[in-house]
Amino acid sequence: EDFHKEKVSDTVAENALHAYSKYGDNAPIVALENVYGDNVLSRAETLRDAILESRKKITKGLVAKGTDRSEAKKIADKLVGATWDVGHINMLRKQGYGKKEIIKQAKIIAPYTKHVHISDNFGYTDAHLPPGMGSSPIKEQLKEIDKFAKDATHVVEAGAYAGQFKDNPVPYILENL
């Protein structure tokens, strides 16, 4: 985990600094997504740490180029954050996590969240079901995230449902959310 956090933060900082030098305030945001529960950077703590390390390196790089430290930190905070996938974190259930632990993960990452991916599953595979069709505590996670990241972009990822079941997932999405 430490090796991966280090390498990810190096790559993110280098690319964010390059983009910022080229595009300034219009530079794209880098939002690291939590991956499946049994992979590196899947939990909120390690994802948060990679984000914070990336921001630290960006701040250092900007200061080295003459940017005021306070301004550099604001820029770094804007440029790097998290994409929180509520379905991916639910896959920790196969490792014994319960609903409370899943919600706690969302609470930890909430202050760093830029985007949210919404899909459901039963904790074993990334099924991309419409919200409400699985066991992910989606509403509870969104409640925690919205406390800090009201402007985060939310994207429902239920296209696999349409492909598998040849049915429109939108009515189910609207019913649950």
C-alpha positions in Angstrom: 0.0 0.0 0.0 2.8 2.5 0.9 4.6 1.8 -2.3 1.4 2.3 -4.4 0.5 5.5 -2.5 3.9 6.9 -3.1 3.9 6.1 -6.9 0.3 7.2 -7.4 1.0 10.5 -5.6 4.1 11.1 -7.7 2.2 10.5 -10.9 -0.8 12.6 -9.9 1.3 15.5 -8.7 3.5 15.5 -11.9 0.4 15.4 -14.2 -1.6 18.0 -12.2 1.4 20.4 -12.1 1.9 19.9 -15.9 -1.8 20.5 -16.5 -1.9 23.6 -14.2 1.2 25.1 -15.9 -0.5 24.6 -19.3 -4.2 25.5 -18.4 -4.0 27.5 -15.2 -7.4 27.7 -13.4 -8.9 25.6 -16.2 -6.8 22.6 -15.5 -8.7 19.4 -15.2 -9.4 17.9 -11.8 -7.7 14.6 -10.9 -10.2 12.5 -8.9 -8.8 9.2 -7.7 -11.4 6.4 -7.6 -11.6 3.8 -4.9 -11.3 0.4 -6.5 -12.6 -3.0 -5.4 -12.2 -3.9 -1.8 -9.4 -6.4 -2.2 -7.1 -4.0 -4.2 -4.7 -1.3 -3.3 -6.3 2.1 -2.5 -9.7 0.6 -2.1 -10.4 1.9 1.4 -11.0 5.5 2.3 -7.9 5.8 4.5 -5.4 4.8 1.9 -7.2 6.8 -0.9 -7.3 9.8 1.4 -3.6 9.4 2.1 -2.7 9.2 -1.6 -4.8 12.4 -2.2 -3.1 14.3 0.7 0.4 13.2 -0.5 -0.4 14.3 -4.0 -1.7 17.7 -2.8 1.5 18.1 -0.7 3.7 17.5 -3.7 1.7 19.8 -5.9 1.9 22.5 -3.2 5.7 22.0 -3.0 6.0 22.2 -6.8 4.0 25.4 -7.1 5.9 27.1 -4.2 9.1 26.2 -6.0 7.8 28.1 -9.0 7.1 31.2 -6.9 3.4 30.7 -5.9 2.5 31.8 -2.4 2.2 28.7 -0.1 -1.4 29.5 0.9 -2.4 30.0 -2.7 -0.5 26.8 -3.8 -2.4 24.8 -1.2 -5.7 26.1 -2.5 -4.8 25.2 -6.0 -3.7 21.7 -5.0 -6.9 21.1 -3.0 -8.9 22.1 -6.1 -6.9 19.9 -8.5 -6.9 16.6 -6.6 -9.7 14.7 -4.9 -11.6 11.5 -4.8 -14.2 9.8 -7.0 -16.1 7.7 -4.4 -17.8 4.6 -5.8 -20.5 3.5 -3.4 -20.7 0.1 -5.2 -17.0 -0.5 -5.0 -16.8 0.1 -1.3 -19.7 -2.2 -0.7 -17.6 -5.0 -2.0 -15.8 -4.9 1.4 -18.7 -7.0 2.6 -17.0 -10.1 1.3 -14.2 -9.3 3.7 -16.6 -9.0 6.7 -17.4 -5.3 6.6 -20.9 -4.4 7.7 -23.2 -1.5 6.8 -21.7 0.7 9.6 -18.2 0.1 8.5 -19.1 0.9 4.8 -20.8 4.2 5.9 -17.7 5.1 8.0 -15.6 4.7 4.9 -17.8 7.3 3.2 -17.5 9.6 6.2 -13.7 9.4 6.1 -13.4 10.3 2.3 -16.2 12.9 2.3 -14.1 16.0 2.7 -12.0 15.0 -0.3 -14.8 13.9 -2.7 -15.2 15.6 -6.1 -17.3 12.9 -7.8 -19.6 10.1 -6.7 -20.3 7.0 -8.7 -23.7 5.4 -7.8 -24.5 1.8 -8.4 -25.5 -1.2 -6.3 -24.4 -4.7 -5.7 -24.5 -7.4 -3.0 -20.9 -7.0 -1.9 -19.3 -9.7 -4.0 -19.1 -8.4 -7.6 -19.4 -5.0 -9.2 -22.8 -5.7 -10.6 -23.7 -2.0 -11.5 -27.3 -2.5 -10.4 -29.6 0.4 -10.1 -29.7 1.9 -6.6 -31.9 -0.1 -4.2 -31.5 -3.4 -5.9 -28.5 -4.5 -3.8 -27.1 -4.1 -0.3 -25.0 -1.0 -0.6 -26.0 1.7 1.9 -26.2 4.3 -0.8 -28.4 6.9 0.8 -26.4 6.8 4.0 -23.1 7.2 2.1 -24.5 10.1 0.1 -25.7 11.8 3.3 -22.1 11.6 4.7 -20.6 12.9 1.5 -23.1 15.7 1.1 -22.0 17.1 4.5 -18.7 18.1 3.0 -19.0 17.9 -0.8 -22.3 19.4 -1.8 -20.9 20.3 -5.2 -19.6 16.8 -6.0 -20.8 15.5 -9.3 -23.0 12.4 -8.9 -23.2 9.8 -11.8 -25.4 6.7 -11.7 -23.6 3.8 -13.3 -26.5 1.3 -14.0 -25.8 0.7 -17.7 -24.9 -2.9 -17.0 -28.4 -3.5 -15.8 -29.8 -2.3 -19.1 -27.4 -4.6 -21.0 -28.0 -7.6 -18.9 -31.8 -7.4 -18.4 -32.8 -5.4 -21.5 -34.8 -3.1 -19.2 -34.5 0.6 -18.6 -32.9 1.2 -15.1 -34.2 4.9 -14.9 -37.5 4.1 -13.2 -35.7 2.1 -10.5 -33.1 4.8 -10.1 -35.8 7.5 -9.6 -37.8 5.3 -7.2 -34.8 4.7 -4.9 -33.1 8.1 -5.0 
